[in-house]
Every structure is written in C-alpha cells, then in structure tokens.
Amino acid sequence: WHGYFDPLPFLFEKLAELKPARIAVLGMERMPWKVHTWLGQTLGVELVPVDEHLNLLRRVKAPLEVQLLREAVRVTDLAFTEVQPLLRPGANEIEIAAAISYTFRKNSCADAFFPGVLGGIDADTAVIARKPRPRPLENGDTVMIDIGAAYQGYMADVARTYVLGQPSALQQHAWDTIRRAHEAVLALCKPGTPCIRLHQTAQAIIEAAGYTLDHRIGHGFGLATSFEWPNLIAETAELQPGNTLALEPAIYKVGAGAMKIEDNVVITETGWEVLSKSRISLEVAS
C-alpha cells in the first residue's frame, strides 16, 4: 500500500478478482465518493458499516498495538531531544517544525498530525493550536511543542513546554499549576477509575489556581489521536487494562503563552505506565 501514490486502482483490481458479496467498512462516512460509487454500482458489493463493533474492540489495545505505540512514542521523544539546539532566540517555529518532521522520517515514521510549535506569550500564542509562524523567537518566550510520530499507522501525541531564559512569575505559576494537575491525574490512572473523573480532577486544580481549563484533559491514542476513545471530558466508563490515554493539562494565558504537558499512558493491571519518557522541564537542555 505504501508503495502507491494512489492505492485506489490497486484496491479496485484486487476486489474485482475476489468478487466479494459483502465488505465490512470502518469509517464509511469518510469513504471517498469515487470508492463508494465503484463498489456499490460497478462491483455490486453490499457495504456493511462496522464502526460500532470495531470501535468497542479498539478501546483495549492488544500487546502488538502497545508495541507499535511504544515505538511511535519513542521516536516522538527522540524529536524533543534532537530539536533542543534550535530552541534559542532567533530561531522560528517553522524551522523547528521542519526539524521535528525530519526526525520522524529518518526513523521510519510520519507526522501523526502537523507539528504544533507555539512560541511567544502574546494573544496569538495563548491559543489551543495554530500553524507555526516565521516570527523569530525571543528571550522570555514560552515555546509549547505538541507533536506525534506515526509508526505503521499507530500515532503518538506528546507535548512539552519550554521558556527561553528565566521564567516570569506568571509563567512559573502557570507551569506549577499544570504540574500539580498532571501528577493528580496520573495518580488516578488505574483500572476502575471513571474516565470523566480525570477531567474533573484537573479542572478543579486549574480553576482553583485562577485559570480556566480551555479543553478536555485528554483523549485516547492509537490508530488516531484526538478522535480515539475515550473523550475524557464526557466518558463515564471505567478505565481498564489496555486503555491508552493522552493526558494534556494545559493553560493558555496572555503573558504566559501556551503551556502544556502531554504524556502518553497505557493502563496496566495494577495502575499505569507512562510511555513518553522525554524530559519534563521549562528549561531548555544545553
């Protein structure tokens, strides 16, 4: 599949040979119209949506899936290490994003999503997400990097935050609040905890410190990132072994910029394992 710029002719050829009566389809609402028309009208195949059943199976990752995710997260961690020399005044977000993508590609991965690099402390930086911009970084800037490598279709989603130089009182206070929320949420990551309790716990800590939690505390990761089960702001089901979570307490405030810690966690029989090992510190590694 990966050897084809357009895999559709290959798909059509193989299905024409097999002549199936029915095909199970995951994600039919995203199927290109060209494919849907050819399968239904030209080949005369009955298309059977199986999202409901397979999505339930995807909630618990098999050991092979965890192995693939572990590699995706490892390469993501490597990108954080390799990009450190660029985190200096004068660099810009676009070149940092390009360096991250290069690290992914030279390690047999792709971008799970466009690299998020938010530098500064202004209103254009105190946002959840935006494209990298060419503005040179300055001393005192917050630099939040939210990235994920995709390995054989399995996607990581990790974020780290840095300050160029000495953090201001506001930057340090926001960061300390995020760290407390992060640690509290991790402590809840064990079988039997209702998913929504993680969000409620982080929200209480962040709001008690005088900030707002502008998005959910996290979501699943696997064959997708943001759309992978569970949505922690609303899901009431209990965690169970094999669930994978991207936990992302964050504060977005003018004067502090975008500040976030995002770790990738797998629920085990007795608790949790953090797959993302890259250093968590506001200080840029020398």
C-alpha positions as CSV (number, residue, x, y, z in Angstrom):
1,W,0.0,0.0,0.0
2,H,2.7,2.5,0.9
3,G,4.4,2.0,-2.4
4,Y,1.4,3.6,-4.3
5,F,0.8,7.3,-4.6
6,D,-2.8,6.4,-5.3
7,P,-3.8,3.0,-3.9
8,L,-7.4,3.0,-5.3
9,P,-6.5,1.2,-8.6
10,F,-4.8,-1.5,-6.7
11,L,-7.8,-1.8,-4.4
12,F,-10.2,-2.0,-7.3
13,E,-8.1,-4.6,-9.1
14,K,-7.9,-6.9,-6.0
15,L,-11.6,-6.6,-5.2
16,A,-12.6,-7.3,-8.8
17,E,-10.5,-10.5,-8.6
18,L,-12.1,-11.6,-5.2
19,K,-15.7,-10.7,-6.2
20,P,-16.9,-10.4,-2.6
21,A,-20.7,-10.2,-1.9
22,R,-20.2,-8.0,1.2
23,I,-17.4,-5.8,2.5
24,A,-17.2,-4.6,6.1
25,V,-16.3,-0.9,6.2
26,L,-14.8,1.1,9.1
27,G,-15.4,4.8,8.7
28,M,-17.9,4.7,5.8
29,E,-18.8,8.3,6.4
30,R,-15.3,9.2,5.4
31,M,-15.2,6.9,2.3
32,P,-14.4,8.8,-0.9
33,W,-17.4,9.1,-3.2
34,K,-15.4,7.5,-6.0
35,V,-14.8,4.4,-4.0
36,H,-18.4,4.2,-2.7
37,T,-19.8,4.5,-6.2
38,W,-17.5,2.0,-7.7
39,L,-18.1,-0.6,-5.0
40,G,-21.8,-0.2,-4.9
41,Q,-22.7,0.3,-8.6
42,T,-19.8,-1.1,-10.6
43,L,-18.9,-4.1,-8.5
44,G,-22.3,-4.5,-6.9
45,V,-20.9,-5.1,-3.4
46,E,-23.0,-4.6,-0.3
47,L,-21.2,-2.3,2.1
48,V,-21.7,-3.1,5.8
49,P,-20.7,-0.4,8.4
50,V,-18.9,-2.0,11.4
51,D,-17.8,1.1,13.3
52,E,-19.9,0.3,16.4
53,H,-18.4,-3.1,16.8
54,L,-14.8,-2.4,15.9
55,N,-14.7,0.8,17.9
56,L,-15.6,-1.2,21.0
57,L,-12.7,-3.6,20.3
58,R,-10.3,-0.6,19.7
59,R,-10.8,0.6,23.3
60,V,-8.5,-2.1,24.6
61,K,-5.2,-2.3,22.8
62,A,-3.6,-5.7,22.1
63,P,0.1,-6.3,23.1
64,L,1.1,-5.8,19.5
65,E,-0.7,-2.5,19.3
66,V,1.0,-1.3,22.5
67,Q,4.4,-2.4,21.0
68,L,3.7,-0.2,17.9
69,L,2.6,2.7,20.0
70,R,5.7,2.4,22.2
71,E,7.8,2.8,19.1
72,A,5.8,5.8,17.9
73,V,6.2,7.5,21.3
74,R,9.9,6.6,21.4
75,V,10.5,8.4,18.1
76,T,8.4,11.4,19.3
77,D,10.6,11.6,22.4
78,L,13.7,11.5,20.2
79,A,12.4,14.5,18.3
80,F,12.1,16.5,21.5
81,T,15.8,15.7,22.3
82,E,17.0,16.5,18.8
83,V,15.2,19.8,18.5
84,Q,16.7,21.3,21.7
85,P,19.6,23.1,19.9
86,L,17.1,25.1,17.9
87,L,15.2,26.4,20.9
88,R,17.2,29.6,21.1
89,P,16.3,33.3,20.4
90,G,16.4,33.9,16.6
91,A,15.0,30.5,15.6
92,N,11.4,30.4,14.3
93,E,8.6,28.0,14.7
94,I,8.6,26.8,11.1
95,E,12.2,25.6,11.1
96,I,11.6,23.8,14.5
97,A,8.5,22.0,13.0
98,A,10.6,21.0,9.9
99,A,13.3,19.6,12.1
100,I,10.7,17.5,14.0
101,S,9.3,16.1,10.8
102,Y,12.8,15.3,9.6
103,T,13.5,13.3,12.8
104,F,10.3,11.3,12.3
105,R,11.0,10.5,8.7
106,K,14.6,9.4,9.2
107,N,13.3,7.0,11.9
108,S,10.7,5.3,9.7
109,C,7.8,7.4,10.9
110,A,5.5,10.1,9.6
111,D,3.7,13.0,11.2
112,A,0.6,11.9,13.0
113,F,-0.6,15.5,12.6
114,F,1.1,18.8,11.6
115,P,3.7,19.6,14.3
116,G,2.4,22.2,16.7
117,V,5.0,24.8,17.7
118,L,3.7,27.9,19.6
119,G,6.3,30.4,20.6
120,G,5.7,33.7,22.4
121,I,3.5,35.0,25.2
122,D,1.1,37.1,23.2
123,A,-2.5,36.7,22.2
124,D,-1.6,34.7,19.1
125,T,0.3,32.3,21.3
126,A,-2.2,31.9,24.1
127,V,-4.4,29.7,21.9
128,I,-5.0,26.0,21.8
129,A,-3.5,25.4,18.4
130,R,-2.4,27.3,15.2
131,K,0.1,26.8,12.4
132,P,3.8,27.6,13.0
133,R,4.8,31.2,12.1
134,P,8.1,32.7,10.9
135,R,8.4,35.2,13.8
136,P,11.9,34.8,15.4
137,L,11.8,33.5,19.0
138,E,12.8,36.0,21.7
139,N,14.3,35.7,25.2
140,G,11.4,35.2,27.6
141,D,9.2,33.4,25.1
142,T,7.2,30.3,26.0
143,V,7.6,27.5,23.4
144,M,5.0,24.8,23.5
145,I,5.6,21.9,21.2
146,D,2.8,19.4,20.6
147,I,3.8,16.6,18.2
148,G,3.3,12.9,17.4
149,A,5.1,10.4,15.3
150,A,3.0,7.8,13.4
151,Y,4.6,4.3,13.2
152,Q,2.8,1.7,10.9
153,G,-0.4,3.7,11.4
154,Y,-0.2,4.0,15.2
155,M,0.0,7.5,16.5
156,A,1.7,9.2,19.4
157,D,0.6,12.6,20.8
158,V,3.1,14.3,23.3
159,A,3.6,17.9,24.3
160,R,6.4,19.7,26.2
161,T,6.8,23.3,27.1
162,Y,9.9,25.4,27.5
163,V,10.8,29.0,28.4
164,L,13.8,30.7,26.7
165,G,15.6,32.2,29.7
166,Q,14.3,32.8,33.2
167,P,10.5,32.2,33.6
168,S,8.4,35.2,34.8
169,A,6.3,34.8,37.9
170,L,3.2,34.2,35.8
171,Q,5.0,31.6,33.6
172,Q,6.2,29.8,36.7
173,H,2.9,29.9,38.5
174,A,1.0,28.5,35.4
175,W,3.6,25.8,35.0
176,D,3.5,24.8,38.7
177,T,-0.3,24.5,38.4
178,I,-0.1,22.3,35.3
179,R,2.4,20.1,37.0
180,R,0.1,19.6,40.0
181,A,-2.8,18.8,37.7
182,H,-0.6,16.3,35.7
183,E,0.5,14.5,38.8
184,A,-3.0,14.3,40.3
185,V,-4.4,12.9,37.0
186,L,-1.7,10.3,36.7
187,A,-2.4,9.1,40.2
188,L,-6.0,8.3,39.0
189,C,-4.9,6.2,36.1
190,K,-5.8,2.7,37.2
191,P,-8.5,0.2,36.4
192,G,-11.9,1.1,37.8
193,T,-11.5,4.9,37.7
194,P,-14.3,6.6,35.7
195,C,-12.8,8.4,32.7
196,I,-14.5,11.7,33.5
197,R,-13.0,11.8,36.9
198,L,-9.6,12.6,35.4
199,H,-11.0,15.7,33.7
200,Q,-12.9,16.8,36.8
201,T,-9.8,16.5,38.9
202,A,-7.6,18.5,36.6
203,Q,-10.3,21.1,36.1
204,A,-10.7,21.7,39.9
205,I,-6.9,22.2,40.4
206,I,-6.5,24.5,37.4
207,E,-9.6,26.6,38.3
208,A,-8.6,26.8,42.0
209,A,-5.4,28.4,40.9
210,G,-7.3,31.1,39.0
211,Y,-7.1,29.8,35.4
212,T,-9.5,28.1,33.1
213,L,-9.2,24.6,31.5
214,D,-9.9,25.5,27.9
215,H,-10.1,22.0,26.6
216,R,-10.6,18.4,27.9
217,I,-7.8,16.9,30.0
218,G,-7.2,14.3,27.3
219,H,-8.3,11.5,25.0
220,G,-7.2,8.2,23.7
221,F,-4.5,7.5,21.2
222,G,-3.9,4.6,18.8
223,L,-4.9,4.5,15.2
224,A,-6.0,8.1,15.8
225,T,-5.2,10.8,18.3
226,S,-7.9,13.4,19.0
227,F,-10.7,11.1,17.8
228,E,-9.6,8.0,19.6
229,W,-11.7,6.7,22.6
230,P,-12.1,7.9,25.3
231,N,-13.1,11.6,25.3
232,L,-12.2,12.3,28.9
233,I,-14.5,15.3,29.3
234,A,-17.6,13.2,28.8
235,E,-16.9,9.5,29.0
236,T,-18.2,7.8,32.2
237,A,-16.9,4.3,31.5
238,E,-14.3,3.0,33.9
239,L,-10.7,2.6,32.8
240,Q,-9.5,-1.0,32.2
241,P,-6.1,-2.6,31.3
242,G,-5.1,-1.9,27.7
243,N,-6.7,1.5,27.5
244,T,-4.3,4.2,26.2
245,L,-4.6,7.9,27.2
246,A,-3.0,11.1,26.0
247,L,-3.2,13.3,29.1
248,E,-2.8,17.0,28.4
249,P,-3.4,19.5,31.3
250,A,-2.8,23.0,29.8
251,I,-3.2,26.7,30.5
252,Y,-3.4,29.3,27.8
253,K,-3.0,32.9,29.1
254,V,-1.5,36.1,27.6
255,G,1.7,36.8,29.4
256,A,2.4,33.0,29.9
257,G,1.6,31.8,26.4
258,A,0.5,28.2,25.7
259,M,1.7,25.9,28.4
260,K,1.0,22.2,28.3
261,I,2.3,18.8,29.4
262,E,1.0,15.9,27.4
263,D,2.0,12.3,28.2
264,N,1.0,9.0,26.6
265,V,-0.1,6.4,29.2
266,V,-1.2,2.8,29.0
267,I,-3.4,1.4,31.7
268,T,-2.0,-1.8,33.3
269,E,-3.5,-4.4,35.6
270,T,-2.2,-2.6,38.6
271,G,-2.0,1.1,37.5
272,W,-0.4,2.8,34.6
273,E,2.8,3.1,32.5
274,V,3.9,6.3,31.0
275,L,5.3,5.6,27.6
276,S,6.6,9.1,26.9
277,K,10.0,9.5,28.6
278,S,11.2,12.8,27.3
279,R,12.3,15.3,29.9
280,I,9.6,17.5,31.5
281,S,11.1,20.9,32.4
282,L,10.7,24.5,31.4
283,E,14.4,24.7,31.0
284,V,15.9,24.1,27.5
285,A,18.5,21.4,27.6
286,S,22.0,22.7,27.0
